[in-house]
Amino acid sequence: MEARRSLQRSPRRRLQAWRASGFTLIEMMVAIAVIGIISGITIVETGRAYNRDQINRTSLQLRSWLLEISSQPDKLGQSCTITMDTGAIAGGTRIASVQPTACSTTPNLIRPGRSNLTFTVGATQPSWTFTRRNSIDSSNDVIIKFSLNGFTALRCVKVTAISGLLRLGRNDATSDVSAGTCNNWNTI
């Protein structure tokens, strides 16, 4: 008999039971707002991480390319001259070249990444020559600087005067390739 009564609840009791087990409109709106805020933060941080990866990738690629070329004068018996392309450079375009072309398996270094990302490249000396024993013909350090337009970060590749030692550097407080300098030469 008791079981039959519970099945025949009044509409008012059924409504009260449904309200106790569901969400109110305000609770759902708060949950949606929280999800939206978290999604917005995640999208922004993902974009920053992608940009940081692109600028790091470019500086690592340049360093590896220069490292390959620096050993070639001893093998070939002739010097290798690097020429940097400076200014605004889109993805998939050349950032440097070497002469003679026998100094590298890739005589033209192409910047990786999508073409819609534009880098600004600056160099303290747009051209220099690797000579025998990994040295360079300049008495001043050659510093190549990279920044990604719209992103505050500067990456540098330094070719040390005379010795030709290659170092990577960074400065996350500026993106100015003309006046900015890398202040951390330990990591990128």
N, C-alpha and C positions, 0 to 999 in steps of 0.2 A: 504494500500500500504506500509506504514511504517512497519507494522507487518511482511509483506512478506520479506522486506529487512533484517530485523534482523534475520530471519530464514536462510537466504542465505549469511551468513558471509563468508568471505574468510578463507581459512585454516590458514593463518597467524594470523588473529584475534582470531580464536578459540584456537590456541596454546597459545596466550598471555593470554586469559581468563583462560585457564587451569593452566598455570603457576601461576597466581595470586591466585588461589584457592587451590593449593596443597603445599606439603612440598618439599624442596630441599633435595638432598642426604646428604648434610652437616648438615642440621637441624635434619634429622633423626638419623645420626650418633651421634650427640651431645646428643640427647634425650636417645639413647640406652646406651651411656657411663654413663650418670647421673643415669639411672636406675641400671646399673651394680654396680656403686660405692655404691649406697644406699643399694642394695641387699647384697653386701659384708660386709658392716658395720653391717647390721641387723643380718646376719648369725653369725658373730663373737660375737656380744653382746648376742645373744640367747644362744650360747654355754657357755659363761661366766655365764649367769644367771642360766643355768641348773647345771653347776658345783657348783656354790655357793649354790644352793638349795640342792644338794646332800650332801655337807659337813655339811650344817646346819641341814639337816634332820638326819644325822648320830649322831651328837652331841645331838640333842634333844631326839632322841631315846635312847641313852645311859643314859642321865639324867633321863628320865622317868622310865627306867628300874631300875636304882639305887634307885630312890625315892620309888618305890614299895618294893624293897628288904630292904631298911633301916627301914621300919616299921615292918618287919617280926620277928625279934628277940623277941620283946615284946609279939607278938601273939603266937609264937611257943615255947618260952622258951629256945631257943638255938641261938647261933651266926650264922651269914651267912658270908661265905668267898667268896670274889670276886677274880677271876683270869682273868687278861687281856691278850689277845693275842697281842703281839706287832710285829712290822715289816710291811712288805707289805701284804695287805689284799684285795682280790678281792671282788666284790659284790656277795652277796649270801653266804658268808662264815662267820664263827664265829669270833666275836671280843672279847667276854667275856663269862665267865661261872660262876655259883654260886654253892656252896656246903654248906649244903645239897640241893638237888634239890627241896625240899619242900619250899624253901625260895622264889620261883618265879613260876608263871604260865608258864614262858618260861625260863628254867634253862640255856639255851645257847642263847645268844644274837647274832642274825644273822644281818650282815650289809645289809641294803636295797640297791637297785639299780642294775644296769646292771653289769654283770661280767667283762665287758671290762674296767671298771673304777677301778683303783687300788688306794687304800688309803695307807698311811703310818701312823701307830699308834705307839705312844710312851707313856710311863707312868713313872712318877718319882718313882713309887713303883708298881711292876706288880701284887702284891697280898696284900689284906688287909681284915679285918673282921669288919662287922657291929655288934655291940653289942647292948645291951638293951638301950632304950631311944634314938634311932637313932644315937648313937655315934660310933666312929671307934676306933680300937685298936692302931692307929698310933699317935705318937706325932708330926709328920710332915704332912703338907698338901699333899694329893695325887692329882696330876694333870695328866689327860689323854689328850693327844694332837692328833689332826687329821689333816692331810693334804692330798690333792688329787694330785696325781702325774701329773705334767704339769700345775698346777694351783697355783698361788701365793696367798695362804690364809691359815691361821692356826686357828683351832677352839679348844677350851679347855673346859673340864669339871673338875671343882675343887671340891674335897671332903675335906672340911675343917677339920684340925686336931682336934681330940677329939670330937668336936660337931657333925661332920658328915653333916654339912650344904653343900648343893649342889649349885654350881654357874656355869654359862656359861660365856665363854670369847672368845675373838677373837683378831687376829692380821692380818691385810690385807697386811702387808709389807713383810711377810716371810712365808715360808712353811717348815721350818726346825724344825722337831719335837724333835731333840736331843738338839739343843742349843737355839732355838727360844722360846719366852715366849708370852703369851697373855697379851696385855697391856690395853685392854678394857674389863672390867668385867660387863658392864651394858647391852650390847646387843650382839647378834650374827649376 
